Structure formats: C-alpha cells, structure tokens
Amino acid sequence: MKNRTLLMIPGPIEFDPAVLSAMGAPTASHLAPDFVEAFGQALERTRILFQCPDGQPFVLAGTGTLGMDSACANLVETGDAALVVNTGYFGDRIGNILERYGAKVSHVRAAPGDHPALEDVERALKTGSYKVMTITHVDTSTGVLADIKSLAALGQRYGALVVVDGVCSVAGEELRMGEWGVDVAFTASQKAVGVPPGLALLVAGPRALAALKARKTPVGSYYADWNNWLAVMQAYEARKTAYFGTPAVNLVFALDVSLGQILQEGLEPRFARHARISRALKAGIAALGMGQVPLNDAIAAHTMTAPRFPAGVNGADLLPLVGKAGVTLAGGLHPAIKNEYFRIGHMGAVTLGDALATLGAIETGLAACGYQFQAGAGLAAAEQAYLK
Ligand SMILES: *Cc1c(COP(=O)(O)O)cnc(C)c1O
C-alpha cells in the first residue's frame, strides 16, 4: 500500500471496505429482484436515519446540492418569502437557490464562526410571513453547528416550513426530524453516511408534501420535481418497480450496506463516537496553540474541525506538508476568512486512530514550517481528552 493517504476532508471521506466492495459488484438491472430489495431497504433505513417515521424518503442520483435544489424547487413558488439562518457559505448557496425559484429571501447572519442569536431569528420570523425557513445544521465552511431543535420550534411557531441542510451532519450529529418539527432534511452520500459521491438523500415530512400538493404553479425543475419521484420511491419501498430516471444502481447497493452498518452501530452510539473523536481532535488542535473558527465549543460541529493557522505559519505551506506526512486535509472555504484556516473532516467510519494520525501529520507539517511547539503535545492532549 505505497502512496496510501488518509482522507480527512469534509467529504468525500474514508469508506468502509464492505461499502466499496458493493460499489464494485457487477451492475444489476434496476429491475432485478435483489436491487429492488436493496433499494426498498435503503429507503426504509433512510427514514430511520432521519428519525422521521411519517416522512417520505427520496434517494436520488446527484450531490448534496441536488438536495438543496429539490427542497427549494418543490416548496417555493414565485413571490414566496424565505428566511435563511445563515452560518456561512452553504447558507449563501441555499439563498441563491431560493432566489432562483422566485423566493424573496432574507438572511439572519452572524459573523464567520458565530451563530445568530435565537432572538434575532425570532424577530425576523415575527416581521415577515415566511413560507420557508432554512438552517444549515453544520456549515462546512465554518464548522458551526446550528441548534436545530430550538430553531425548528421557532419556525413551527411562526408557520414556516423548516428545511435543514444536513449534508455535513446527518449520521454524525443528532437530528430528530419528526420530534423536532423539521419538515425537510437532506444529505449527500459522501459525508457522514459513508458512501462515495453521487447520491442525494432527502426526507420530506407531511407538511412539506402538503405544501407541494397545494402549489398553484408547476415545480420549476423537471429533474428535482418530487411528483416525478414519489411513485418510484413508493414502488421500491413496496418491493415493486417503477421508472422515472435510472437509479444509480451500484451506489444504492453501497448505500444499503452503509445504512445497515450505521443502524447496527446505533444512532446514539454513533453520535457519541463522533462527539468523542471530535473532542479529542479539538483538544489536540488547542494544545498545539491553534484557535478554531467556531467561537465556542457549544456551537462547534462534531463532524469536522476548522483550525486557524497559527501565527507565523503560512497556510499555503502547511497543508501540502501534512499531505506529505500522509493525511489529506482541506483548505478554507468561507470567502471572508478563506486563507486563515483549514478544515478536517472526521465523520463516518472515523476512529481515534484516524484522529491521532491526523494530529501526528499536522505536528509533522508544523515542525517543517518552523513552528515552535512541544512535539507530541497535540497527540497527548487528544488522548487525554478521549480517555476522560
Ligand atoms: C457538502 C455540502 C453541501 C453540498 O454537497 P455537494 O455534494 O458538494 O453538492 C451542501 N451543504 C453542506 C452543509 C455541505 O457540507
């Protein structure tokens, strides 16, 4: 295994061998009985993953952005008001998509690394009559974790459909769609769900489907129109077939394997594992004298970490050196602070070993940059935090 590197970016991630092996199986007909069973089971498991017992799952060929696009396309008609709880780059993106479908969009923003106060969101909800409110659960450009439970309750109180971009959270952060009053949530296969890129997973609750039915105008996107996919998803779940667009057969087989692993681990233990590894990594980063983009621990994601480059270290130098030490990390994404920080993804099948290997490679890179620190300090702090 020469040239083996550890992929620790916020998606795609390291995938389990059983998942990859399903990807490599001979491609079946999308009408074959074993595919029908796998797709049906994957849909049932998606509903469980999103904790939305009365929700309708959709598994579509596409990326996380298709999840964003289809949520907006199906819920919004020209002239509808939409509120974006904006914690970074992906809040801006969903705002653009909403506008594309004709919505009048308002944003409640916070400085990079911060989360808007609940009072500010409530004030906005009070003054506008919003059909839709969107929240990014973990904004991958800042590593900020949104308080979905409180925000969704507010959205419900003011009559807005609550849409959660869970692309960097679902299967890594707690999300109780049904209990918390989230109407639509979506993710992409390549993040905490642990399947190579190419699938969007979305669950629409009853209020979202009722809003679709009540539309006066057709959905503005043909491919993303849930009306075209509803019969397909319902057929496969009933272990029958129906056609609209060819399912991504190998990806769906792989998804079913990964969802099986996720549910076997259990959602609560899985969230706890992500939290524990996150705590260890963040302790290691802090012990190396690095700050982080989220302003405090309470609003920091457990699926990724966004360390700030330490003073005197040129960011453009560090990441290639960490890569040379065997770990691939991601650069900054938020336009306002892009060159000030980098990003570590730690989701899916991630282990303590991966976190320690990552910190070791970061220490190696920092040393090569001439940064002064005590060798092993990050690793020791991470182990202590993990064992605590
Ligand atoms: C990655 C990501 C997206 C976009 O997903 P793609 O698969 O790259 O289209 C959207 N929102 C969030 C929060 C993400 O992390």
The ligand as a MOL file (V3000), in Angstrom:
LIG
                    3D

  0  0  0     0  0            999 V3000
M  V30 BEGIN CTAB
M  V30 COUNTS 15 15 0 0 0
M  V30 BEGIN ATOM
M  V30 1 C -21.0050 19.3910 1.0930 0
M  V30 2 C -22.1470 20.2380 1.4640 0
M  V30 3 C -23.1070 20.6300 0.5330 0
M  V30 4 C -23.0000 20.3460 -0.9280 0
M  V30 5 O -22.9200 18.9930 -1.2110 0
M  V30 6 P -22.3520 18.5240 -2.6360 0
M  V30 7 O -22.4510 17.0420 -2.5540 0
M  V30 8 O -20.9380 19.0080 -2.7090 0
M  V30 9 O -23.1930 19.1370 -3.6800 0
M  V30 10 C -24.1910 21.3540 0.9880 0
M  V30 11 N -24.3160 21.7010 2.2700 0
M  V30 12 C -23.4060 21.3620 3.1860 0
M  V30 13 C -23.6210 21.7420 4.5990 0
M  V30 14 C -22.2940 20.6150 2.8150 0
M  V30 15 O -21.3850 20.2730 3.7310 0
M  V30 END ATOM
M  V30 BEGIN BOND
M  V30 1 1 1 2
M  V30 2 1 2 3
M  V30 3 2 2 14
M  V30 4 1 3 4
M  V30 5 2 3 10
M  V30 6 1 4 5
M  V30 7 1 5 6
M  V30 8 2 6 7
M  V30 9 1 6 8
M  V30 10 1 6 9
M  V30 11 1 10 11
M  V30 12 2 11 12
M  V30 13 1 12 13
M  V30 14 1 12 14
M  V30 15 1 14 15
M  V30 END BOND
M  V30 END CTAB
M  END
